[in-house]
C-alpha cells in the first residue's frame, strides 16, 4: 500500500502493485511508469457518495478529512460535485496526524478543534475521509467524547473505502459506540475457497502470527503469558476460543476488500510470469534463441492475462456496508 507523497516523487524502476491506496497521483505514468493499481479510480467514490446522499435526502453535512495532500485533494474535488447536486458541506475539520509517542497534552492540543466541532455542531451526517493511520486522531477524539459525556457521538457517519471503521473503533478494551451503523464504502471481495476454514483453525497457542497475540487478548479479554500479553483481572487464554465465535464488528470472517486485492495481486503476478515464460518458450522454439531477456518482452503480449494491470488499475467497484454493533 503506497501513497504519492512528496518523498516518493521519483520514477520507480521496478514493478509494484498497489492494493489499497486510491491516491490519483499514483496514476501518473510519468512519475510512476511501473506502478500498477489493484483498486478502482477514486472517481467511483465521488459518484457513490453523491448518490448515497441524494438517496436519503441528506443535503447539509459535515466533513472530517485527514491532514495531508490526499485529504485536501479529495475535498477540493468532491465539493463542486456536491454543490452541483444541491448538497452543501456546512463545516470541515482537518484531523491532525498523531502518534503514540506524543504526550497527551500535545495530542489534545492538536485534536481540540475536532472535539469542539463534534460537541457544538449538531450535524446529522458527517463524511469521513482518510486511512486508518491518518485518522487515529478521530478515534482518540471519539473515545474522549464518550468518556467525558458518558455517551457516544450520535450521528450518521459515512466513511470512504480507505478507512477501516472497525479498526479505528477498537481502542484497547474500549470499543467505540460512536461508529455504530456507520455507512462505509468498501472494496468488493469474492469468497475465497477454504479461507474461512483456515481462519477457523487460527489460534495463538498454535500459530506464531505477528499481532495475533495482541489482538487475541483484546478480543477474548484474556492473557497470554507466553507472549507477554496481559489483561488486567483476566484469566489466561485457554486456547478454546475461535475467531468465528466473535461478533462481526470485532472480527469479520470473510476476506476484506484490501486483503482480496492482495490475493488478486499475487495471482496476477503469477499469471503474468507464467505468460512471460510461455512467450519465451515460443520465441526459443520459433527463432532458435537460447534465451531472451525478460525485460525485452512487450507487456502488451500479456493483455489477455492482465489487461487491467496494463491500464494501471482494476476495473472493480466499491460497495456500501453498514456497521452494526449489538447493545450488549
C-alpha positions, 0 to 999 in steps of 0.5 A: 500500500503506497501513497504519492507523497512528496518523498516518493516523487521519483520514477520507480524502476521496478514493478509494484502493485498497489492494493489499497491506496486510491491516491490519483497521483499514483496514476501518473505514468510519468512519475510512476511508469511501473506502478500498477493499481489493484483498486478502482479510480477514486472517481467511483467514490465521488459518484457513490457518495453523491448518490448515497446522499441524494438517496436519503435526502441528506443535503447539509453535512459535515466533513472530517478529512485527514491532514495531508495532500490526499485529504485536501485533494479529495475535498477540493474535488468532491465539493463542486460535485456536491454543490452541483447536486444541491448538497452543501458541506456546512463545516470541515475539520482537518484531523491532525496526524498523531502518534503514540509517542506524543504526550497527551497534552500535545495530542489534545492540543492538536485534536481540540478543534475536532472535539469542539466541532463534534460537541457544538455542531449538531450535524446529522451526517458527517463524511469521513475521509482518510486511512486508518493511520491518518485518522487515529486522531478521530478515534482518540477524539471519539473515545474522549467524547464518550468518556467525558459525556458518558455517551457516544457521538450520535450521528450518521457517519459515512466513511470512504473505502480507505478507512477501516471503521472497525479498526479505528473503533477498537481502542484497547478494551474500549470499543467505540459506540460512536461508529455504530451503523456507520455507512462505509464504502468498501472494496468488493471481495469474492469468497475465497475457497477454504479461507474461512476454514483456515481462519477457523483453525487460527489460534495463538497457542498454535500459530506464531502470527505477528499481532495475533497475540495482541489482538487475541487478548483484546478480543477474548479479554484474556492473557497470554503469558507466553507472549507477554500479553496481559489483561488486567483481572483476566484469566489466561487464554485457554486456547478454546476460543475461535475467531468465528465465535466473535461478533462481526464488528470485532472480527469479520470472517470473510476476506476484506476488500484490501486483503482480496486485492492482495490475493488478486495481486499475487495471482496476477503476478503469477499469471503474468510470469507464467505468460512471460515464460510461455512467450519465451518458450515460443520465441526459443522454439520459433527463432532458435534463441537460447534465451531472451531477456525478460525485460525485452518482452512487450507487456502488451503480449500479456493483455489477455492475462492482465489487461487491467494491470496494463491500464494501471488499475482494476476495473472493480467497484466499491460497495456500501456496508453498514456497521452494526454493533449489538447493545450488549 
